Amino acid sequence: MSESANPLGAFLRARRELVTPEQAGIPAAGVRRTPGLRREEVAMLAGISADYYLRLERGRDRHPSLQVLESIARVLQLDDD
């Protein structure tokens, strides 16, 4: 699925890359292959399954609840501004 067909997934990936593990309260554990948080880390911190988060990023679930969106927004350090 292209990024234009899945804007939520593209946004989540871009934001996930901007938040360091240290900013999210996760101790640094050596060299990381990807910048920012791993999908599994976002899911754990948001209180959702890694599989569900992956479905959101890949556009297979397009109707997350407000509670899930708020939890992910908190982890990705988004605010109302």
ChimeraX attribute file (.defattr): number of C-alpha atoms within 10 A of each C-alpha:
attribute: neighborCount
match mode: 1-to-1
recipient: residues
	/A:1	9
	/A:2	10
	/A:3	12
	/A:4	9
	/A:5	10
	/A:6	16
	/A:7	14
	/A:8	16
	/A:9	24
	/A:10	17
	/A:11	12
	/A:12	19
	/A:13	17
	/A:14	13
	/A:15	17
	/A:16	22
	/A:17	16
	/A:18	14
	/A:19	18
	/A:20	17
	/A:21	19
	/A:22	11
	/A:23	14
	/A:24	17
	/A:25	10
	/A:26	12
	/A:27	10
	/A:28	10
	/A:29	7
	/A:30	6
	/A:31	7
	/A:32	10
	/A:33	7
	/A:34	8
	/A:35	13
	/A:36	21
	/A:37	24
	/A:38	19
	/A:39	18
	/A:40	15
	/A:41	17
	/A:42	25
	/A:43	21
	/A:44	15
	/A:45	17
	/A:46	21
	/A:47	13
	/A:48	15
	/A:49	15
	/A:50	17
	/A:51	12
	/A:52	14
	/A:53	24
	/A:54	16
	/A:55	14
	/A:56	18
	/A:57	20
	/A:58	20
	/A:59	19
	/A:60	14
	/A:61	13
	/A:62	13
	/A:63	10
	/A:64	11
	/A:65	9
	/A:66	9
	/A:67	10
	/A:68	16
	/A:69	13
	/A:70	14
	/A:71	18
	/A:72	22
	/A:73	17
	/A:74	15
	/A:75	23
	/A:76	24
	/A:77	14
	/A:78	11
	/A:79	8
	/A:80	4
	/A:81	3
